[in-house]
């Protein structure tokens, strides 16, 4: 299964989702998942933000090889599941790839609903708080897909 996490700059939320979900797959022995992320308004080749790297480091997840990618229609088409951080990201995906409507979901729909706030430019504590909101949804998604 190919999963694509989407946010704005592909430097904070979607990379944390990608890296953590990929780690969940690895720990569950699930090599049948390809986990990626992309941004609706970014360039290719950027690194994760300092705050996101700090959150991942605390979980013993290496983010040093991560590079940002700009969302393309081809990425949407080749993904089996697209998980957006906010309703506006969902709309951006649909504007780019209208045929993807049935496979686009909001991350927090897997844990109570709502949008994942953007920690960009915030303190490490802000990044930790945002990831703490994302983590149960990512784990619920994994439980659902790993059945």
N, C-alpha and C positions, 0 to 999 in steps of 0.2 A: 504494500500500500504506500502511496506517495502522498505525504502531508506537507502542506505549505502554510506557514504562519506569516501573517501580513500586518505590518504597522506602517508608520510614516517614513522614518529615516533608516529603518533596518539597522539601528545601532543600539537600541535599548530593549524594548518589549519583545519584538519578534525574535531577535537573537537569543534572548533568555529563554523564550518558549522553545525554540529549536534545540538549543543546547541541552536544556533540561529534559525535554521529551526524548531526545536522542539517547540521553543517559538512562532514562527509564526503559527504553527499548533494549539497550545494551544489558542492563541489569536483569531484565526479564528474558534474555536470550532470544529476543525477537529481531532477527536479521532480515525479516521480510518487510521492514518499514524503511522507507527513504524519507528522511525529515529535512526540510529546507525552510528558508524564510526569505522574504523580500520586502522592499519598501515601496510605497506608492509615490514617494517624492524623494528620491535619493539617487546617488550615483553608484557605480559599481566599484568595489575594491576597498571600501572603508572598513575600519576596525570597530569592534564594539566600544561603547562608551566606557569611560573609566568606572562609573558606578555599576554598570552591568557586569563588567569584568570582575569587580570586587565581589558581587553577589555570587557569581559562578565559582570564583576561587574559594569562597567559603564552603561551597558544596563539593570541592575537589573536582570541578569540571574545568577543563582547559579551554579557554576561549581565544587563545593566541592565534590560531589558524583561521578564525572566522573572518570572512570578508563579505561586505554588504553587496546586495544585488537589487537592481531595479526590477519591479514587477513588470512582466511582459505577458501578452496574450498567450504565448506558447507555454509559459510557466503555469498559467491558470488551466490551460487545456490539458496539460500532462499530469496535473494533480488529481488525486482521487478525493481529497478533502482539503478545503481551504479554510483556515481558521483566522479570522480577523480580530483585531484587538478592540475596534470600535465600530459603531454603525456607519460612520463616515468612511472607514476603511472598506467595509462591506460594499458600500455604494461605489467606491473607487474601483474595486474589483469588478463589479457588475458593469460599470461604464466601459471598462477595458475589455471585458469578456462576458457579454450578456448570457451566453450559453452555460456559464458556470453557476447559475443561480441555485441549482439544486444541491450543489456541494459546498456552498459558502455558509459558514456558521460563525457566530461570535464566540470567542473563548469563554467568556463568563456565562454563556448559556449552559455550560457544563457545571456551573456552580452558582446558581442564584440569579444570573442575568446582570446586564449592565455593560458599561464600557470600562476597559482597563485604562486608568489614568496615565498620562505621559510623564515619566520621571525626568525627561531630558533637561539637563542643566541643574537638577536638584542634588541634594546631599546624598551621601551613601545611605543614610537612614531612609530617605525618600525612595531610593531604589529598592532597599530591603522591604519596605512597606508595599510597594507595587508588586514585587515578586511574591510576597506573602499572599497577596490577593489572587495572583495568577496560579500559584502552586496547586491548590486544591482542584481547580478546574482542569489543569493539565493531568493531574493524577486520576481524576474522574474520567477524563477522555481516554487515558491509557487503559483503565479498567474496562471501559466499554469496548474498546477496540481489541484488547488482548483476549477476549473471550474465546 
